[in-house]
Amino acid sequence: MRTLADIRGLKFPDEFVVRHFFKRGLAARTGRVLELGSGTGNNLSLYAQYGWNLTGLDYDQSALDDARWNLGEGATFIQADLAKGLPALSGKFDALIVPNLLCYLTLAQAKAVLTGLKPYLASGCEVFVRTRLIDDYRYGRGEMEEPDGFRLATPETGEAGLFNLFYTQAGLVGLLAETVGLTAREEFAVRFDNVQAGRRVPGNSDLVVWGLAS
């Protein structure tokens, strides 16, 4: 792995990815981890430090090129547009992390991706998901394309023109139970302000859910 100064893109994992990793005891064992929307590998870097086998999927090939630079040749990175379905995978994964992807898929696409993953998740696979709730400030700022789904008009977040789906707490938990059989779950509401493109953006609202695939 590179030194911090040499890392391309985001340098640190999502804080709740870190909490999940240590609170669930993942530092005390190894296995295979799959991240959907892995970007430049900032979340996988935590798993790399503890000897996990890494697989990352992302739409952006340039981000995957940076991830390869950051994490080395031992990791597997696959370019895939998950709106069109899963790419070919093999074996079983012991951890699945989805920190910043579901909001960019329609509900039908999210169901298809998560259902398609089920055969690749080991029994008791650790599952981590973070996505946006319906009280997020972006909700309704754009053209509605499906219930709770909008083509955004928020240039301050860099998401103008992108589709975003917002979940209720019950809706996300139900989706994960239906698709990956999530059990032993924990749920955390995350509300925060941010600065993006030089502008203070209040009212960000996410839900973190983690548990075990059955």
C-alpha positions as CSV (number, residue, x, y, z in Angstrom):
1,M,0.0,0.0,0.0
2,R,1.0,3.6,-0.6
3,T,1.9,6.2,2.0
4,L,-0.9,8.5,2.9
5,A,0.6,11.4,0.9
6,D,0.8,9.2,-2.3
7,I,-2.8,7.9,-2.2
8,R,-5.0,9.0,-5.0
9,G,-8.6,10.1,-4.2
10,L,-10.2,9.8,-0.8
11,K,-7.6,8.9,1.8
12,F,-9.7,7.5,4.7
13,P,-12.6,5.0,5.0
14,D,-16.1,6.0,5.8
15,E,-16.3,6.4,9.6
16,F,-19.1,3.9,9.9
17,V,-17.2,1.3,7.8
18,V,-14.5,1.7,10.4
19,R,-17.0,1.3,13.3
20,H,-18.5,-1.8,11.6
21,F,-15.1,-3.4,11.0
22,F,-14.0,-3.1,14.6
23,K,-17.3,-3.6,16.5
24,R,-18.0,-6.8,14.5
25,G,-14.5,-8.2,15.2
26,L,-13.4,-8.2,11.6
27,A,-9.9,-7.1,12.6
28,A,-9.5,-10.5,14.4
29,R,-10.0,-12.6,11.3
30,T,-9.6,-12.6,7.5
31,G,-11.6,-13.5,4.5
32,R,-12.9,-12.2,1.2
33,V,-14.6,-8.7,1.1
34,L,-16.6,-7.3,-1.7
35,E,-17.4,-3.6,-2.0
36,L,-20.0,-2.2,-4.4
37,G,-19.1,1.3,-5.6
38,S,-15.5,0.9,-4.4
39,G,-14.2,4.1,-6.0
40,T,-10.5,4.6,-5.4
41,G,-10.4,2.0,-2.6
42,N,-10.5,4.1,0.5
43,N,-12.9,1.7,2.3
44,L,-11.1,-1.4,1.2
45,S,-7.8,0.0,2.4
46,L,-8.9,-0.8,6.0
47,Y,-9.5,-4.4,5.1
48,A,-6.2,-4.5,3.3
49,Q,-4.3,-3.5,6.4
50,Y,-5.7,-6.6,8.2
51,G,-5.0,-9.1,5.4
52,W,-8.3,-9.5,3.8
53,N,-8.7,-10.5,0.2
54,L,-10.2,-7.5,-1.7
55,T,-12.7,-7.2,-4.6
56,G,-14.1,-3.9,-5.7
57,L,-16.7,-3.1,-8.3
58,D,-17.2,0.4,-9.7
59,Y,-18.6,2.1,-12.8
60,D,-15.6,4.5,-13.2
61,Q,-12.6,2.9,-14.7
62,S,-10.4,5.8,-13.8
63,A,-11.3,5.4,-10.1
64,L,-10.5,1.7,-10.4
65,D,-7.1,2.6,-11.9
66,D,-6.4,4.8,-8.8
67,A,-7.6,2.0,-6.6
68,R,-5.1,-0.3,-8.2
69,W,-2.4,2.3,-7.6
70,N,-3.4,2.7,-4.0
71,L,-3.9,-1.0,-3.1
72,G,-1.6,-2.9,-5.4
73,E,-1.8,-5.9,-7.6
74,G,-3.2,-8.3,-5.0
75,A,-6.7,-6.8,-5.1
76,T,-9.4,-7.6,-7.7
77,F,-11.1,-4.6,-9.4
78,I,-14.0,-5.0,-11.8
79,Q,-15.5,-2.3,-14.0
80,A,-19.3,-2.7,-13.9
81,D,-22.4,-0.7,-14.4
82,L,-24.6,-2.2,-11.7
83,A,-27.6,-0.5,-13.2
84,K,-27.3,-3.2,-15.9
85,G,-26.7,-6.0,-13.5
86,L,-23.9,-7.8,-11.8
87,P,-20.7,-8.9,-13.6
88,A,-19.3,-12.4,-13.3
89,L,-18.2,-13.3,-9.8
90,S,-16.8,-16.5,-8.2
91,G,-16.5,-18.0,-4.8
92,K,-18.0,-16.8,-1.6
93,F,-17.5,-13.5,0.2
94,D,-17.3,-13.2,4.0
95,A,-18.1,-9.4,4.0
96,L,-20.1,-7.2,1.7
97,I,-19.9,-3.4,2.0
98,V,-22.2,-1.0,0.2
99,P,-21.3,2.5,1.6
100,N,-22.4,4.8,-1.2
101,L,-24.2,3.1,-4.0
102,L,-27.8,2.1,-3.5
103,C,-29.0,5.7,-3.8
104,Y,-27.9,5.8,-7.4
105,L,-29.9,2.7,-8.4
106,T,-33.7,2.4,-9.0
107,L,-35.5,0.1,-6.6
108,A,-35.8,-2.6,-9.3
109,Q,-32.0,-2.3,-10.0
110,A,-31.2,-2.5,-6.3
111,K,-33.3,-5.5,-5.8
112,A,-31.7,-7.2,-8.8
113,V,-28.2,-6.5,-7.6
114,L,-28.7,-7.6,-4.0
115,T,-30.7,-10.7,-5.1
116,G,-28.0,-11.6,-7.6
117,L,-25.4,-11.4,-4.8
118,K,-27.1,-13.8,-2.5
119,P,-25.4,-16.9,-3.9
120,Y,-22.0,-15.4,-3.5
121,L,-22.4,-14.5,0.2
122,A,-21.1,-17.0,2.7
123,S,-23.4,-18.1,5.5
124,G,-23.0,-15.4,8.1
125,C,-21.5,-12.9,5.7
126,E,-21.1,-9.5,7.3
127,V,-23.2,-7.0,5.5
128,F,-22.8,-3.2,5.7
129,V,-25.1,-0.7,3.8
130,R,-25.3,3.0,4.0
131,T,-27.7,5.1,2.0
132,R,-29.9,8.2,2.0
133,L,-33.2,8.6,3.9
134,I,-36.3,10.5,2.7
135,D,-35.5,13.4,5.1
136,D,-32.2,14.2,3.3
137,Y,-32.2,17.7,2.0
138,R,-31.9,16.5,-1.6
139,Y,-35.3,14.8,-1.5
140,G,-37.7,16.3,-4.0
141,R,-35.0,18.5,-5.6
142,G,-35.4,17.4,-9.1
143,E,-37.8,15.5,-11.4
144,M,-39.5,12.5,-9.9
145,E,-38.9,9.3,-11.9
146,E,-40.3,6.8,-9.4
147,P,-41.7,6.9,-5.9
148,D,-39.0,8.6,-3.7
149,G,-36.6,8.6,-6.8
150,F,-35.6,11.9,-8.5
151,R,-33.3,13.1,-11.2
152,L,-31.4,15.6,-9.1
153,A,-31.0,19.3,-9.7
154,T,-28.3,19.9,-7.0
155,P,-25.1,21.2,-8.7
156,E,-23.6,22.0,-5.3
157,T,-23.2,18.3,-4.6
158,G,-21.9,17.4,-8.0
159,E,-25.0,15.3,-8.6
160,A,-27.0,17.4,-11.0
161,G,-28.6,15.1,-13.6
162,L,-28.0,11.9,-11.5
163,F,-30.8,9.7,-10.3
164,N,-31.2,9.4,-6.5
165,L,-33.5,7.0,-4.6
166,F,-34.3,7.9,-1.0
167,Y,-35.4,5.2,1.5
168,T,-37.4,5.0,4.6
169,Q,-35.8,3.1,7.5
170,A,-38.4,0.3,7.1
171,G,-38.0,0.3,3.4
172,L,-34.2,-0.3,3.5
173,V,-34.4,-2.9,6.2
174,G,-37.2,-4.7,4.3
175,L,-35.1,-4.7,1.1
176,L,-32.1,-6.2,2.9
177,A,-34.2,-8.9,4.6
178,E,-35.9,-9.8,1.3
179,T,-32.8,-10.0,-0.8
180,V,-29.9,-11.2,1.4
181,G,-31.8,-12.5,4.3
182,L,-30.3,-9.9,6.7
183,T,-30.5,-10.9,10.4
184,A,-28.9,-9.8,13.7
185,R,-29.1,-6.2,12.3
186,E,-28.2,-2.9,13.8
187,E,-29.5,0.4,12.5
188,F,-28.0,3.9,12.9
189,A,-29.4,7.2,11.7
190,V,-26.7,9.6,10.6
191,R,-27.5,13.3,10.2
192,F,-24.9,15.9,9.4
193,D,-23.9,19.1,7.6
194,N,-21.2,19.2,5.0
195,V,-19.2,21.6,2.8
196,Q,-19.3,20.9,-0.9
197,A,-18.1,23.1,-3.7
198,G,-17.4,25.8,-1.2
199,R,-21.0,25.8,0.1
200,R,-22.4,24.6,3.4
201,V,-24.9,21.9,2.7
202,P,-27.1,21.2,5.7
203,G,-29.5,18.4,6.3
204,N,-27.7,15.3,5.0
205,S,-29.5,12.2,6.3
206,D,-28.3,8.6,5.9
207,L,-29.2,5.2,7.4
208,V,-26.5,2.7,8.2
209,V,-27.6,-0.9,8.5
210,W,-25.3,-3.8,9.3
211,G,-26.0,-7.5,10.1
212,L,-25.5,-11.0,8.8
213,A,-26.6,-12.6,5.5
214,S,-28.5,-15.8,6.0
